[in-house]
Amino acid sequence: MVDSVSISLFASQQINHLTVKEIFTELIKVGGDTDTTCSMTGQIAGALIGDNEIPDDWLECYKCLDIEQSINDLVDNWRE
């Protein structure tokens, strides 16, 4: 977990030089606790660039999930 924080901070800073897909690909190549590292990096990078930069094919995959409505409800309730 300790390495994940520093790697995530570094990786999220690359958002001005690499696409989101490229960043995640490189993180997966590094190995280790990739689910934690990618999660933290996605949250930090997302705060920097906003949700408009999420790749369209990823959004299409999200829309196919059985839990899409549950996630949307959770986000909507959080905002209230």
Distance bins in CASP14 RR format, pairs under 12 A and 6 or more apart:
PFRMAT RR
TARGET T0000
AUTHOR 0000-0000-0000
RMODE 2
METHOD distances of the structure
MODEL  1
1 7 0 0 0 0 0 1 0 0 0 0 0
1 8 0 0 0 0 0 1 0 0 0 0 0
1 32 0 0 0 0 0 1 0 0 0 0 0
1 33 1 0 0 1 0 0 0 0 0 0 0
1 35 0 0 0 0 0 1 0 0 0 0 0
1 36 1 0 0 1 0 0 0 0 0 0 0
1 37 0 0 0 0 1 0 0 0 0 0 0
1 39 0 0 0 0 0 1 0 0 0 0 0
1 40 0 0 0 0 1 0 0 0 0 0 0
2 8 0 0 0 0 0 1 0 0 0 0 0
2 9 0 0 0 0 0 1 0 0 0 0 0
2 33 0 0 0 0 1 0 0 0 0 0 0
2 36 0 0 0 0 0 1 0 0 0 0 0
2 37 0 0 0 0 0 1 0 0 0 0 0
3 9 0 0 0 0 0 1 0 0 0 0 0
3 10 0 0 0 0 0 1 0 0 0 0 0
3 11 0 0 0 0 0 1 0 0 0 0 0
3 27 0 0 0 0 0 1 0 0 0 0 0
3 30 0 0 0 0 1 0 0 0 0 0 0
3 31 0 0 0 0 0 1 0 0 0 0 0
3 32 1 0 0 1 0 0 0 0 0 0 0
3 33 1 0 0 1 0 0 0 0 0 0 0
3 34 0 0 0 0 0 1 0 0 0 0 0
3 36 0 0 0 0 1 0 0 0 0 0 0
3 37 0 0 0 0 1 0 0 0 0 0 0
3 40 0 0 0 0 0 1 0 0 0 0 0
4 10 0 0 0 0 0 1 0 0 0 0 0
4 11 0 0 0 0 0 1 0 0 0 0 0
4 12 0 0 0 0 0 1 0 0 0 0 0
4 27 0 0 0 0 1 0 0 0 0 0 0
4 30 0 0 0 0 0 1 0 0 0 0 0
4 31 0 0 0 0 0 1 0 0 0 0 0
4 32 0 0 0 0 1 0 0 0 0 0 0
4 33 1 0 1 0 0 0 0 0 0 0 0
4 34 0 0 0 0 1 0 0 0 0 0 0
4 35 0 0 0 0 1 0 0 0 0 0 0
4 36 1 0 1 0 0 0 0 0 0 0 0
4 37 1 0 1 0 0 0 0 0 0 0 0
4 38 0 0 0 0 1 0 0 0 0 0 0
4 39 0 0 0 0 1 0 0 0 0 0 0
4 40 1 0 0 1 0 0 0 0 0 0 0
4 41 0 0 0 0 1 0 0 0 0 0 0
4 44 0 0 0 0 0 1 0 0 0 0 0
5 11 0 0 0 0 0 1 0 0 0 0 0
5 12 0 0 0 0 0 1 0 0 0 0 0
5 33 0 0 0 0 0 1 0 0 0 0 0
5 36 0 0 0 0 1 0 0 0 0 0 0
5 37 0 0 0 0 1 0 0 0 0 0 0
5 39 0 0 0 0 0 1 0 0 0 0 0
5 40 1 0 0 1 0 0 0 0 0 0 0
5 41 0 0 0 0 0 1 0 0 0 0 0
5 43 0 0 0 0 0 1 0 0 0 0 0
5 44 0 0 0 0 0 1 0 0 0 0 0
6 12 0 0 0 0 0 1 0 0 0 0 0
6 13 0 0 0 0 0 1 0 0 0 0 0
6 30 0 0 0 0 0 1 0 0 0 0 0
6 37 0 0 0 0 1 0 0 0 0 0 0
6 40 0 0 0 0 0 1 0 0 0 0 0
6 41 0 0 0 0 0 1 0 0 0 0 0
7 13 0 0 0 0 0 1 0 0 0 0 0
7 14 0 0 0 0 0 1 0 0 0 0 0
7 23 0 0 0 0 0 1 0 0 0 0 0
7 26 0 0 0 0 0 1 0 0 0 0 0
7 27 1 0 0 1 0 0 0 0 0 0 0
7 28 0 0 0 0 0 1 0 0 0 0 0
7 29 0 0 0 0 0 1 0 0 0 0 0
7 30 1 0 0 1 0 0 0 0 0 0 0
7 31 0 0 0 0 1 0 0 0 0 0 0
7 32 0 0 0 0 1 0 0 0 0 0 0
7 33 0 0 0 0 1 0 0 0 0 0 0
7 34 0 0 0 0 1 0 0 0 0 0 0
7 36 0 0 0 0 1 0 0 0 0 0 0
7 37 1 0 1 0 0 0 0 0 0 0 0
7 38 0 0 0 0 1 0 0 0 0 0 0
7 39 0 0 0 0 0 1 0 0 0 0 0
7 40 0 0 0 0 1 0 0 0 0 0 0
7 41 1 0 0 1 0 0 0 0 0 0 0
7 44 0 0 0 0 0 1 0 0 0 0 0
8 14 0 0 0 0 0 1 0 0 0 0 0
8 15 0 0 0 0 0 1 0 0 0 0 0
8 23 0 0 0 0 0 1 0 0 0 0 0
8 24 0 0 0 0 0 1 0 0 0 0 0
8 27 0 0 0 0 1 0 0 0 0 0 0
8 30 0 0 0 0 0 1 0 0 0 0 0
8 33 0 0 0 0 0 1 0 0 0 0 0
8 34 0 0 0 0 0 1 0 0 0 0 0
8 35 0 0 0 0 0 1 0 0 0 0 0
8 36 0 0 0 0 1 0 0 0 0 0 0
8 37 1 0 1 0 0 0 0 0 0 0 0
8 38 0 0 0 0 1 0 0 0 0 0 0
8 39 0 0 0 0 1 0 0 0 0 0 0
8 40 1 1 0 0 0 0 0 0 0 0 0
8 41 1 0 1 0 0 0 0 0 0 0 0
8 42 0 0 0 0 1 0 0 0 0 0 0
8 43 0 0 0 0 1 0 0 0 0 0 0
8 44 1 0 0 1 0 0 0 0 0 0 0
8 45 0 0 0 0 1 0 0 0 0 0 0
8 46 0 0 0 0 0 1 0 0 0 0 0
9 15 0 0 0 0 0 1 0 0 0 0 0
9 37 0 0 0 0 0 1 0 0 0 0 0
9 40 0 0 0 0 1 0 0 0 0 0 0
9 41 0 0 0 0 1 0 0 0 0 0 0
9 42 0 0 0 0 0 1 0 0 0 0 0
9 43 0 0 0 0 0 1 0 0 0 0 0
9 44 1 0 0 1 0 0 0 0 0 0 0
9 45 0 0 0 0 0 1 0 0 0 0 0
9 48 0 0 0 0 0 1 0 0 0 0 0
10 17 0 0 0 0 0 1 0 0 0 0 0
10 18 0 0 0 0 0 1 0 0 0 0 0
10 23 0 0 0 0 0 1 0 0 0 0 0
10 26 0 0 0 0 0 1 0 0 0 0 0
10 27 0 0 0 0 1 0 0 0 0 0 0
10 30 0 0 0 0 0 1 0 0 0 0 0
10 37 0 0 0 0 0 1 0 0 0 0 0
10 40 0 0 0 0 0 1 0 0 0 0 0
10 41 0 0 0 0 1 0 0 0 0 0 0
10 44 0 0 0 0 0 1 0 0 0 0 0
10 45 0 0 0 0 0 1 0 0 0 0 0
11 17 0 0 0 0 0 1 0 0 0 0 0
11 18 0 0 0 0 1 0 0 0 0 0 0
11 20 0 0 0 0 0 1 0 0 0 0 0
11 22 0 0 0 0 0 1 0 0 0 0 0
11 23 1 0 1 0 0 0 0 0 0 0 0
11 24 0 0 0 0 1 0 0 0 0 0 0
11 25 0 0 0 0 0 1 0 0 0 0 0
11 26 1 0 0 1 0 0 0 0 0 0 0
11 27 1 0 1 0 0 0 0 0 0 0 0
11 28 0 0 0 0 0 1 0 0 0 0 0
11 29 0 0 0 0 0 1 0 0 0 0 0
11 30 0 0 0 0 1 0 0 0 0 0 0
11 34 0 0 0 0 0 1 0 0 0 0 0
11 37 1 0 0 1 0 0 0 0 0 0 0
11 38 0 0 0 0 1 0 0 0 0 0 0
11 39 0 0 0 0 0 1 0 0 0 0 0
11 40 0 0 0 0 1 0 0 0 0 0 0
11 41 1 0 1 0 0 0 0 0 0 0 0
11 42 0 0 0 0 1 0 0 0 0 0 0
11 43 0 0 0 0 0 1 0 0 0 0 0
11 44 0 0 0 0 1 0 0 0 0 0 0
11 45 1 0 0 1 0 0 0 0 0 0 0
11 46 0 0 0 0 0 1 0 0 0 0 0
11 48 0 0 0 0 0 1 0 0 0 0 0
12 18 0 0 0 0 0 1 0 0 0 0 0
12 20 0 0 0 0 0 1 0 0 0 0 0
12 23 1 0 0 1 0 0 0 0 0 0 0
12 24 0 0 0 0 0 1 0 0 0 0 0
12 26 0 0 0 0 0 1 0 0 0 0 0
12 27 0 0 0 0 0 1 0 0 0 0 0
12 37 0 0 0 0 0 1 0 0 0 0 0
12 38 0 0 0 0 0 1 0 0 0 0 0
12 39 0 0 0 0 0 1 0 0 0 0 0
12 40 1 0 0 1 0 0 0 0 0 0 0
12 41 1 0 1 0 0 0 0 0 0 0 0
12 42 1 0 0 1 0 0 0 0 0 0 0
12 43 0 0 0 0 1 0 0 0 0 0 0
12 44 1 1 0 0 0 0 0 0 0 0 0
12 45 1 0 1 0 0 0 0 0 0 0 0
12 46 0 0 0 0 1 0 0 0 0 0 0
12 47 0 0 0 0 1 0 0 0 0 0 0
12 48 1 0 0 1 0 0 0 0 0 0 0
12 49 0 0 0 0 1 0 0 0 0 0 0
13 23 0 0 0 0 1 0 0 0 0 0 0
13 41 0 0 0 0 1 0 0 0 0 0 0
13 44 0 0 0 0 1 0 0 0 0 0 0
13 45 0 0 0 0 1 0 0 0 0 0 0
13 48 0 0 0 0 1 0 0 0 0 0 0
13 49 0 0 0 0 0 1 0 0 0 0 0
14 20 0 0 0 0 1 0 0 0 0 0 0
14 22 0 0 0 0 1 0 0 0 0 0 0
14 23 1 0 1 0 0 0 0 0 0 0 0
14 24 0 0 0 0 0 1 0 0 0 0 0
14 25 0 0 0 0 0 1 0 0 0 0 0
14 26 0 0 0 0 1 0 0 0 0 0 0
14 27 0 0 0 0 1 0 0 0 0 0 0
14 41 0 0 0 0 1 0 0 0 0 0 0
14 42 0 0 0 0 0 1 0 0 0 0 0
14 44 0 0 0 0 0 1 0 0 0 0 0
14 45 0 0 0 0 1 0 0 0 0 0 0
14 48 0 0 0 0 0 1 0 0 0 0 0
14 49 0 0 0 0 0 1 0 0 0 0 0
15 21 0 0 0 0 0 1 0 0 0 0 0
15 22 0 0 0 0 1 0 0 0 0 0 0
15 23 1 0 0 1 0 0 0 0 0 0 0
15 24 0 0 0 0 0 1 0 0 0 0 0
15 41 0 0 0 0 1 0 0 0 0 0 0
15 42 0 0 0 0 1 0 0 0 0 0 0
15 44 0 0 0 0 1 0 0 0 0 0 0
15 45 1 0 1 0 0 0 0 0 0 0 0
15 46 1 0 0 1 0 0 0 0 0 0 0
15 47 0 0 0 0 0 1 0 0 0 0 0
15 48 1 0 1 0 0 0 0 0 0 0 0
15 49 1 0 1 0 0 0 0 0 0 0 0
15 50 0 0 0 0 1 0 0 0 0 0 0
15 53 0 0 0 0 1 0 0 0 0 0 0
16 22 0 0 0 0 0 1 0 0 0 0 0
16 23 0 0 0 0 0 1 0 0 0 0 0
16 45 0 0 0 0 0 1 0 0 0 0 0
16 48 0 0 0 0 1 0 0 0 0 0 0
16 49 0 0 0 0 1 0 0 0 0 0 0
16 53 0 0 0 0 0 1 0 0 0 0 0
17 23 0 0 0 0 1 0 0 0 0 0 0
17 26 0 0 0 0 0 1 0 0 0 0 0
17 45 0 0 0 0 0 1 0 0 0 0 0
18 24 0 0 0 0 1 0 0 0 0 0 0
18 25 0 0 0 0 1 0 0 0 0 0 0
18 26 1 0 0 1 0 0 0 0 0 0 0
18 27 0 0 0 0 0 1 0 0 0 0 0
18 41 0 0 0 0 0 1 0 0 0 0 0
18 45 0 0 0 0 1 0 0 0 0 0 0
18 49 0 0 0 0 0 1 0 0 0 0 0
18 53 0 0 0 0 0 1 0 0 0 0 0
19 25 0 0 0 0 1 0 0 0 0 0 0
19 26 0 0 0 0 0 1 0 0 0 0 0
19 45 0 0 0 0 0 1 0 0 0 0 0
19 49 0 0 0 0 0 1 0 0 0 0 0
19 53 0 0 0 0 1 0 0 0 0 0 0
19 54 0 0 0 0 0 1 0 0 0 0 0
19 55 1 0 0 1 0 0 0 0 0 0 0
19 58 0 0 0 0 0 1 0 0 0 0 0
20 26 0 0 0 0 0 1 0 0 0 0 0
20 27 0 0 0 0 0 1 0 0 0 0 0
20 38 0 0 0 0 0 1 0 0 0 0 0
20 41 0 0 0 0 1 0 0 0 0 0 0
20 42 1 0 0 1 0 0 0 0 0 0 0
20 44 0 0 0 0 0 1 0 0 0 0 0
20 45 1 0 0 1 0 0 0 0 0 0 0
20 46 0 0 0 0 1 0 0 0 0 0 0
20 48 0 0 0 0 0 1 0 0 0 0 0
20 49 1 0 0 1 0 0 0 0 0 0 0
20 50 0 0 0 0 0 1 0 0 0 0 0
20 51 0 0 0 0 0 1 0 0 0 0 0
20 52 0 0 0 0 0 1 0 0 0 0 0
20 53 1 0 0 1 0 0 0 0 0 0 0
20 54 1 0 0 1 0 0 0 0 0 0 0
20 55 1 0 0 1 0 0 0 0 0 0 0
20 56 0 0 0 0 0 1 0 0 0 0 0
20 57 0 0 0 0 0 1 0 0 0 0 0
20 58 0 0 0 0 1 0 0 0 0 0 0
20 59 0 0 0 0 0 1 0 0 0 0 0
21 27 0 0 0 0 0 1 0 0 0 0 0
21 28 0 0 0 0 0 1 0 0 0 0 0
21 38 0 0 0 0 0 1 0 0 0 0 0
21 42 0 0 0 0 0 1 0 0 0 0 0
21 45 0 0 0 0 0 1 0 0 0 0 0
21 53 0 0 0 0 0 1 0 0 0 0 0
21 54 0 0 0 0 0 1 0 0 0 0 0
21 55 1 0 1 0 0 0 0 0 0 0 0
21 56 0 0 0 0 0 1 0 0 0 0 0
21 57 0 0 0 0 1 0 0 0 0 0 0
21 58 0 0 0 0 1 0 0 0 0 0 0
22 28 0 0 0 0 0 1 0 0 0 0 0
22 29 0 0 0 0 0 1 0 0 0 0 0
22 41 0 0 0 0 0 1 0 0 0 0 0
22 45 0 0 0 0 0 1 0 0 0 0 0
22 55 0 0 0 0 0 1 0 0 0 0 0
23 29 0 0 0 0 0 1 0 0 0 0 0
23 30 0 0 0 0 0 1 0 0 0 0 0
23 37 0 0 0 0 0 1 0 0 0 0 0
23 38 0 0 0 0 1 0 0 0 0 0 0
23 40 0 0 0 0 0 1 0 0 0 0 0
23 41 1 0 0 1 0 0 0 0 0 0 0
23 42 0 0 0 0 1 0 0 0 0 0 0
23 44 0 0 0 0 0 1 0 0 0 0 0
23 45 1 0 0 1 0 0 0 0 0 0 0
23 46 0 0 0 0 0 1 0 0 0 0 0
23 48 0 0 0 0 0 1 0 0 0 0 0
23 49 0 0 0 0 0 1 0 0 0 0 0
23 53 0 0 0 0 0 1 0 0 0 0 0
23 55 0 0 0 0 0 1 0 0 0 0 0
24 30 0 0 0 0 0 1 0 0 0 0 0
24 31 0 0 0 0 0 1 0 0 0 0 0
24 34 0 0 0 0 1 0 0 0 0 0 0
24 35 0 0 0 0 0 1 0 0 0 0 0
24 37 0 0 0 0 1 0 0 0 0 0 0
24 38 1 0 1 0 0 0 0 0 0 0 0
24 39 0 0 0 0 0 1 0 0 0 0 0
24 40 0 0 0 0 0 1 0 0 0 0 0
24 41 1 0 0 1 0 0 0 0 0 0 0
24 42 1 0 0 1 0 0 0 0 0 0 0
24 45 0 0 0 0 1 0 0 0 0 0 0
24 54 0 0 0 0 0 1 0 0 0 0 0
24 55 0 0 0 0 1 0 0 0 0 0 0
24 58 0 0 0 0 1 0 0 0 0 0 0
25 31 0 0 0 0 0 1 0 0 0 0 0
25 34 0 0 0 0 0 1 0 0 0 0 0
25 38 0 0 0 0 0 1 0 0 0 0 0
25 41 0 0 0 0 0 1 0 0 0 0 0
25 55 0 0 0 0 0 1 0 0 0 0 0
26 34 0 0 0 0 0 1 0 0 0 0 0
26 37 0 0 0 0 0 1 0 0 0 0 0
26 38 0 0 0 0 0 1 0 0 0 0 0
26 41 0 0 0 0 1 0 0 0 0 0 0
27 33 0 0 0 0 0 1 0 0 0 0 0
27 34 1 0 0 1 0 0 0 0 0 0 0
27 35 0 0 0 0 0 1 0 0 0 0 0
27 36 0 0 0 0 0 1 0 0 0 0 0
27 37 1 0 1 0 0 0 0 0 0 0 0
27 38 1 0 1 0 0 0 0 0 0 0 0
27 39 0 0 0 0 0 1 0 0 0 0 0
27 40 0 0 0 0 1 0 0 0 0 0 0
27 41 1 0 0 1 0 0 0 0 0 0 0
27 42 0 0 0 0 1 0 0 0 0 0 0
27 45 0 0 0 0 0 1 0 0 0 0 0
28 34 1 0 1 0 0 0 0 0 0 0 0
28 35 0 0 0 0 1 0 0 0 0 0 0
28 37 0 0 0 0 1 0 0 0 0 0 0
28 38 1 0 0 1 0 0 0 0 0 0 0
28 41 0 0 0 0 0 1 0 0 0 0 0
29 37 0 0 0 0 0 1 0 0 0 0 0
29 38 0 0 0 0 0 1 0 0 0 0 0
30 37 1 0 0 1 0 0 0 0 0 0 0
30 38 0 0 0 0 0 1 0 0 0 0 0
30 41 0 0 0 0 0 1 0 0 0 0 0
31 37 1 0 0 1 0 0 0 0 0 0 0
31 38 0 0 0 0 0 1 0 0 0 0 0
32 38 0 0 0 0 0 1 0 0 0 0 0
33 39 0 0 0 0 1 0 0 0 0 0 0
33 40 0 0 0 0 1 0 0 0 0 0 0
33 41 0 0 0 0 0 1 0 0 0 0 0
34 40 0 0 0 0 0 1 0 0 0 0 0
34 41 0 0 0 0 1 0 0 0 0 0 0
35 41 0 0 0 0 0 1 0 0 0 0 0
35 42 0 0 0 0 0 1 0 0 0 0 0
36 42 0 0 0 0 0 1 0 0 0 0 0
36 43 0 0 0 0 0 1 0 0 0 0 0
37 43 0 0 0 0 0 1 0 0 0 0 0
37 44 0 0 0 0 0 1 0 0 0 0 0
37 45 0 0 0 0 0 1 0 0 0 0 0
38 44 0 0 0 0 0 1 0 0 0 0 0
38 45 0 0 0 0 0 1 0 0 0 0 0
39 45 0 0 0 0 0 1 0 0 0 0 0
39 46 0 0 0 0 0 1 0 0 0 0 0
40 46 0 0 0 0 0 1 0 0 0 0 0
40 47 0 0 0 0 0 1 0 0 0 0 0
41 47 0 0 0 0 0 1 0 0 0 0 0
41 48 0 0 0 0 0 1 0 0 0 0 0
41 49 0 0 0 0 0 1 0 0 0 0 0
42 48 0 0 0 0 1 0 0 0 0 0 0
42 49 0 0 0 0 1 0 0 0 0 0 0
42 50 0 0 0 0 0 1 0 0 0 0 0
42 51 0 0 0 0 0 1 0 0 0 0 0
42 53 0 0 0 0 0 1 0 0 0 0 0
42 54 0 0 0 0 1 0 0 0 0 0 0
42 58 0 0 0 0 0 1 0 0 0 0 0
43 49 0 0 0 0 0 1 0 0 0 0 0
43 50 0 0 0 0 0 1 0 0 0 0 0
43 51 0 0 0 0 0 1 0 0 0 0 0
44 50 0 0 0 0 0 1 0 0 0 0 0
45 51 0 0 0 0 0 1 0 0 0 0 0
45 53 0 0 0 0 1 0 0 0 0 0 0
45 54 0 0 0 0 0 1 0 0 0 0 0
46 52 0 0 0 0 1 0 0 0 0 0 0
46 53 1 0 0 1 0 0 0 0 0 0 0
46 54 0 0 0 0 1 0 0 0 0 0 0
47 53 0 0 0 0 0 1 0 0 0 0 0
49 55 0 0 0 0 0 1 0 0 0 0 0
51 58 0 0 0 0 0 1 0 0 0 0 0
51 59 0 0 0 0 1 0 0 0 0 0 0
51 62 0 0 0 0 0 1 0 0 0 0 0
51 75 0 0 0 0 0 1 0 0 0 0 0
52 59 0 0 0 0 0 1 0 0 0 0 0
53 59 0 0 0 0 0 1 0 0 0 0 0
54 60 0 0 0 0 0 1 0 0 0 0 0
54 61 0 0 0 0 0 1 0 0 0 0 0
54 62 0 0 0 0 1 0 0 0 0 0 0
54 63 0 0 0 0 0 1 0 0 0 0 0
55 61 0 0 0 0 1 0 0 0 0 0 0
55 62 0 0 0 0 0 1 0 0 0 0 0
56 62 0 0 0 0 0 1 0 0 0 0 0
56 63 0 0 0 0 0 1 0 0 0 0 0
57 63 0 0 0 0 0 1 0 0 0 0 0
57 64 0 0 0 0 0 1 0 0 0 0 0
58 64 0 0 0 0 0 1 0 0 0 0 0
58 65 0 0 0 0 0 1 0 0 0 0 0
59 65 0 0 0 0 0 1 0 0 0 0 0
59 68 0 0 0 0 0 1 0 0 0 0 0
60 68 0 0 0 0 0 1 0 0 0 0 0
61 68 0 0 0 0 0 1 0 0 0 0 0
62 68 1 0 0 1 0 0 0 0 0 0 0
62 69 0 0 0 0 0 1 0 0 0 0 0
62 71 0 0 0 0 1 0 0 0 0 0 0
62 72 0 0 0 0 0 1 0 0 0 0 0
63 69 0 0 0 0 0 1 0 0 0 0 0
63 71 0 0 0 0 0 1 0 0 0 0 0
63 72 0 0 0 0 0 1 0 0 0 0 0
65 71 1 0 0 1 0 0 0 0 0 0 0
65 72 0 0 0 0 0 1 0 0 0 0 0
67 73 0 0 0 0 1 0 0 0 0 0 0
67 74 0 0 0 0 1 0 0 0 0 0 0
68 74 0 0 0 0 0 1 0 0 0 0 0
68 75 0 0 0 0 0 1 0 0 0 0 0
69 75 0 0 0 0 0 1 0 0 0 0 0
69 76 0 0 0 0 0 1 0 0 0 0 0
70 76 0 0 0 0 0 1 0 0 0 0 0
70 77 0 0 0 0 0 1 0 0 0 0 0
71 77 0 0 0 0 0 1 0 0 0 0 0
71 78 0 0 0 0 0 1 0 0 0 0 0
72 78 0 0 0 0 0 1 0 0 0 0 0
72 79 0 0 0 0 0 1 0 0 0 0 0
73 79 0 0 0 0 0 1 0 0 0 0 0
73 80 0 0 0 0 0 1 0 0 0 0 0
74 80 0 0 0 0 0 1 0 0 0 0 0
END
